[in-house]
Amino acid sequence: MKYTTLPDTDIKVSKICLGSMTWGEQNTEVQGHEQLDYAIAHGVNFIDTAELYSVPANKNTQGSTEKIIGSWLHKTGKREELVIATKIVGPRDFVKHIRTGGFTKDEFTDAIHKSLKRLQTDYIDLYQLHWPERNTNFFGVRGYLHDHEEQWRDNFNEVLGYLQEFIKEGKIRQIGLSNETPYGVMRYAEEARNGMPKMITVQNPYSLLNRKDEVGLTEVLHRENIGHLPYSPLGFGQLTGKYLEETPKNARVTLFPQFSRYHNKKSFEATRAYNQIAKNHGIGLTQMALAFVNQQPFVTSTIIGATSLKQLKENIGSIDIILSDAIMKEIEAVHENNPNPAP
């Protein structure tokens, strides 16, 4: 395994982060524990979850993933060996079974204490805002469209003030963002210069099929020393190549068609082209796709997820693959011809 530190901290994290959002829906508690056992035995020390999980959002399974991690921590006693990240939901119709407000003091109090209880821990290493409160483009929306009736007001400083209280209490160590735009990341960075705590990471989708963060966000990350935690580096399984011939019955997109944004015509065209590059160079598409993400200079740790140990082994193994300049040039040629087909 390879390691780095979360920006502006001494927190050491593996370059592969174990995602867990299928635990409690597609995976049982036993299977979640098996994945934790395997990943940690192979050097992974960074675990990502959320109060929303498992996915898709469902009041009957909400919080189940944190509970599975918590029962494993209780069983093994390995809490101090791990860096655990979780998230608070933002306002959205599909999470009204969790809560209906925004990032208020009461919302944070409710979310943090419930996550701590489910995780069976006294502190959270990295606490993230799962998506913004304001109207902006995320979750597959390519461009920003302003809503003239939007009621949101600028409350970046206020949000950081609430989080600062929990940092002082020792309930959370560091804070980060998710599904955030360059505007949001920059505004939080500006407030941090005025004595507020700093958002040290942003967790966004990033893959061969979705490189939109390179357009404006990565410059912000570089100049403000903020880490990128890419999720969906395989485009919900599209970049494994398993959908190129036929659609598997138990695949995530088959089971949950609301996650089909990676399955448009342009995505399939790009995936076939990337698959051919991998074949030409004698490597698997999955590992080529993950290696591409792993070696980006702005990436702190790549969040991988799997529903089987076989998938998990292949995903973690991608850390040992370095793509040559020749492969990278071929990848860029495909990207130039078909950029960001699945934002």
C-alpha positions in Angstrom: 0.0 0.0 0.0 1.0 3.6 -0.5 0.3 6.4 2.0 0.0 10.1 2.2 -1.4 12.6 4.7 -4.6 14.6 4.7 -3.7 18.2 3.7 -2.5 20.4 6.6 -2.6 17.5 9.0 -0.4 14.7 10.3 -3.2 12.2 9.7 -1.7 9.3 7.6 -4.1 7.7 5.1 -3.8 5.0 2.6 -3.9 6.0 -1.1 -6.9 3.6 -1.4 -9.9 4.4 0.8 -12.5 1.7 1.4 -16.0 2.9 0.4 -18.9 1.2 2.1 -22.2 2.4 0.7 -23.5 -1.0 -0.4 -23.2 -2.5 3.1 -26.7 -3.0 4.5 -28.3 -3.2 1.0 -26.3 -5.3 -1.5 -23.9 -6.6 1.2 -24.7 -8.1 4.6 -23.0 -7.3 7.9 -20.8 -10.5 7.6 -19.7 -9.4 4.1 -19.0 -5.9 5.2 -16.8 -7.3 8.0 -15.0 -9.6 5.5 -14.2 -6.6 3.3 -12.9 -4.7 6.3 -10.7 -7.6 7.3 -9.3 -8.0 3.8 -8.7 -4.3 3.2 -7.0 -3.6 6.5 -4.8 -6.7 6.2 -3.6 -5.2 2.9 -2.7 -1.8 4.2 -5.9 0.2 3.9 -6.5 2.4 6.9 -9.0 4.9 5.5 -12.8 4.1 5.6 -15.5 6.2 4.1 -19.2 6.1 5.0 -22.2 8.4 5.5 -25.3 8.7 7.6 -27.3 8.2 4.4 -25.9 4.8 3.6 -26.7 2.2 2.5 -27.7 3.3 -0.9 -30.2 3.9 -2.4 -31.7 6.2 0.3 -34.2 4.2 2.2 -35.6 4.9 5.7 -35.5 1.2 6.5 -31.7 0.9 5.8 -30.5 4.4 6.7 -27.6 4.2 9.0 -27.0 0.5 8.4 -23.5 1.0 7.0 -22.3 3.0 10.0 -23.7 0.3 12.2 -21.8 -2.4 10.3 -18.6 -0.5 10.7 -19.4 0.1 14.3 -20.0 -3.6 15.1 -16.6 -4.4 13.4 -14.8 -1.8 15.4 -16.4 -3.1 18.6 -15.4 -6.7 17.7 -11.8 -6.0 16.7 -10.8 -3.0 18.9 -9.0 -1.5 16.0 -10.5 2.0 16.1 -7.1 3.8 16.8 -5.6 2.1 13.7 -8.1 3.6 11.3 -9.1 7.0 9.8 -12.9 7.1 9.6 -14.8 9.6 7.4 -18.6 10.1 7.4 -21.0 12.7 6.2 -24.1 14.6 7.0 -26.9 14.8 4.4 -27.9 18.2 2.9 -31.5 19.2 2.3 -33.1 17.1 -0.4 -36.5 15.5 -0.9 -35.1 12.0 -1.0 -33.7 12.3 2.6 -36.7 13.7 4.4 -36.8 10.5 6.4 -33.5 11.6 8.0 -34.2 15.3 8.6 -35.6 18.2 6.6 -33.5 21.2 7.4 -30.1 22.4 6.4 -26.7 22.8 8.0 -27.9 24.3 11.3 -26.5 23.8 14.8 -29.4 21.4 15.6 -28.9 19.4 12.4 -25.2 19.0 13.1 -25.9 18.0 16.7 -28.4 15.4 15.7 -26.3 14.0 12.8 -23.0 13.8 14.6 -24.3 12.2 17.8 -26.2 9.6 15.9 -23.2 8.8 13.7 -21.0 8.4 16.7 -23.4 6.0 18.3 -23.8 3.9 15.2 -20.0 3.8 14.6 -19.4 3.0 18.3 -16.7 5.6 18.6 -16.0 8.8 20.5 -14.8 10.8 17.5 -14.9 11.1 13.7 -11.6 11.7 11.9 -13.1 13.5 8.8 -16.6 14.9 8.9 -18.0 15.9 5.4 -21.0 17.8 4.1 -22.5 15.2 1.7 -23.8 17.9 -0.7 -24.4 21.6 -0.7 -27.5 23.3 0.7 -27.7 25.7 -2.1 -29.0 25.1 -5.6 -26.0 24.1 -7.8 -25.0 21.3 -10.2 -24.1 17.9 -8.7 -25.4 14.3 -8.9 -25.2 14.1 -12.7 -26.2 17.7 -13.5 -23.7 18.9 -16.1 -24.2 22.7 -16.0 -25.3 25.3 -13.4 -28.7 26.8 -13.9 -29.6 29.7 -11.6 -32.9 29.4 -9.7 -34.2 33.0 -9.3 -36.6 31.9 -6.6 -33.9 30.3 -4.5 -34.1 31.1 -0.8 -30.5 30.2 0.2 -28.3 32.8 1.7 -24.5 32.8 2.1 -23.8 31.0 5.4 -20.3 29.5 4.8 -18.9 31.3 7.9 -21.9 30.2 10.0 -21.5 26.5 9.0 -17.8 26.6 9.8 -18.6 28.1 13.2 -20.9 25.3 14.1 -18.4 22.7 13.0 -15.7 24.5 15.0 -17.6 23.8 18.2 -17.6 20.1 17.6 -13.9 20.2 16.8 -13.3 21.9 20.1 -15.4 19.3 21.8 -13.2 16.5 20.3 -16.2 14.9 18.5 -14.6 15.5 15.0 -11.0 16.1 14.1 -11.1 17.5 10.5 -13.8 18.6 8.1 -14.4 18.2 4.4 -16.8 18.6 1.5 -18.5 16.4 -1.0 -20.3 17.0 -4.4 -19.0 20.5 -4.2 -18.2 23.0 -6.9 -15.2 25.3 -7.3 -17.3 28.2 -6.0 -18.2 26.4 -2.8 -14.7 25.1 -2.1 -13.3 28.6 -2.7 -15.8 30.3 -0.4 -15.0 27.9 2.4 -11.3 28.4 1.8 -11.8 32.2 2.1 -13.6 31.9 5.4 -10.8 29.7 6.7 -8.4 32.6 6.2 -10.6 34.5 8.7 -9.9 32.2 11.6 -12.5 29.5 10.8 -11.5 25.8 10.5 -10.4 24.7 7.0 -12.2 22.2 4.7 -9.3 20.0 4.0 -10.8 17.7 1.4 -13.5 17.5 -1.3 -15.1 14.1 -2.2 -16.4 14.3 -5.8 -17.1 11.9 -8.6 -14.0 11.5 -10.8 -13.1 8.8 -13.4 -12.2 8.3 -17.0 -15.9 9.1 -17.8 -16.1 12.2 -15.6 -13.1 14.6 -15.4 -15.1 17.8 -15.0 -13.2 18.7 -11.8 -10.1 19.3 -14.0 -11.9 22.3 -15.6 -11.9 24.6 -12.6 -11.7 22.7 -9.3 -8.2 21.2 -9.4 -6.5 24.6 -9.6 -8.4 25.6 -6.4 -7.2 22.4 -4.8 -3.6 23.0 -5.8 -3.5 26.6 -4.7 -5.4 26.1 -1.5 -3.8 22.7 -0.5 -7.0 20.8 -0.4 -7.2 17.1 -1.1 -9.4 15.3 -3.7 -11.1 12.1 -2.6 -12.6 10.7 -5.9 -15.6 8.5 -5.6 -17.2 6.4 -8.4 -13.7 5.9 -10.0 -15.3 3.0 -12.0 -18.4 4.9 -13.0 -20.8 2.6 -11.0 -19.1 -0.4 -12.6 -19.2 0.9 -16.2 -15.4 1.0 -16.3 -15.1 -2.7 -15.3 -16.4 -3.4 -18.8 -19.1 -5.7 -17.4 -21.9 -3.8 -19.2 -20.3 -3.9 -22.7 -21.7 -7.3 -23.6 -24.9 -7.6 -21.5 -26.3 -6.2 -18.4 -25.7 -8.4 -15.3 -28.8 -9.2 -13.3 -27.5 -8.2 -9.9 -25.4 -5.2 -10.9 -26.0 -1.9 -9.1 -27.3 -0.1 -12.2 -29.6 -3.0 -13.0 -31.0 -3.1 -9.4 -31.2 0.7 -9.1 -31.8 2.4 -12.4 -31.7 5.8 -10.8 -27.9 5.4 -11.0 -27.9 5.1 -14.7 -26.1 8.4 -15.5 -23.0 6.4 -16.5 -25.0 4.4 -19.1 -25.6 6.8 -21.9 -24.5 6.3 -25.5 -21.4 8.4 -25.2 -20.4 6.6 -22.0 -20.5 3.3 -23.8 -18.5 4.7 -26.7 -15.8 6.0 -24.4 -15.7 2.8 -22.3 -15.2 0.6 -25.5 -12.3 2.9 -26.5 -10.7 2.7 -23.0 -11.2 -1.0 -23.0 -9.3 -1.4 -26.3 -6.4 0.6 -24.8 -6.3 -1.7 -21.8 -6.4 -4.8 -24.1 -3.6 -3.4 -26.3 -1.4 -3.0 -23.3 -2.2 -6.3 -21.6 -4.0 -4.9 -18.5 -7.5 -5.1 -17.3 -9.9 -2.2 -17.9 -10.8 -2.0 -14.2 -7.2 -1.6 -13.0 -6.3 0.8 -15.8 -9.3 3.0 -14.8 -8.3 3.0 -11.2 -4.6 3.4 -11.9 -5.4 6.5 -13.9 -7.2 8.1 -10.9 -4.6 6.9 -8.4 -1.8 8.7 -10.2 -3.4 12.1 -10.6 -1.3 14.6 -8.6 -4.4 16.2 -7.0 -5.8 12.9 -5.7 -5.2 12.3 -2.0 -7.0 8.9 -1.8 -9.2 7.0 -4.2 -12.5 5.7 -2.8 -13.1 2.2 -4.1 -16.2 0.1 -3.4 -17.0 -3.6 -4.1 -19.8 -6.0 -3.5 -17.5 -9.1 -3.6 -14.1 -9.9 -2.2 -13.0 -10.7 -5.8 -13.8 -7.2 -6.9 -12.2 -5.7 -3.7 -8.9 -7.6 -4.3 -8.7 -6.3 -7.9 -9.5 -2.8 -6.8 -6.9 -2.6 -4.1 -4.4 -4.2 -6.4 -4.6 -1.2 -8.7 -2.3 0.6 -6.3 0.7 -1.3 -7.8 0.0 -0.3 -11.4 1.7 2.7 -12.9 0.4 3.7 -16.4 3.1 4.5 -18.9 3.3 7.8 -20.8 2.2 5.9 -23.9 -1.0 4.7 -22.2 -1.7 8.1 -20.8 -1.4 9.7 -24.2 -3.9 7.2 -25.7 -6.3 7.9 -22.8 -6.0 11.6 -23.5 -6.8 11.1 -27.2 -10.1 9.3 -26.2 -10.9 12.0 -23.7 -10.3 14.8 -26.3 -12.7 13.0 -28.6 -15.3 12.3 -26.0 -14.9 14.4 -22.9 -16.9 13.8 -19.7 -19.7 11.7 -21.1 -21.0 11.0 -17.6 -20.8 14.1 -15.4 
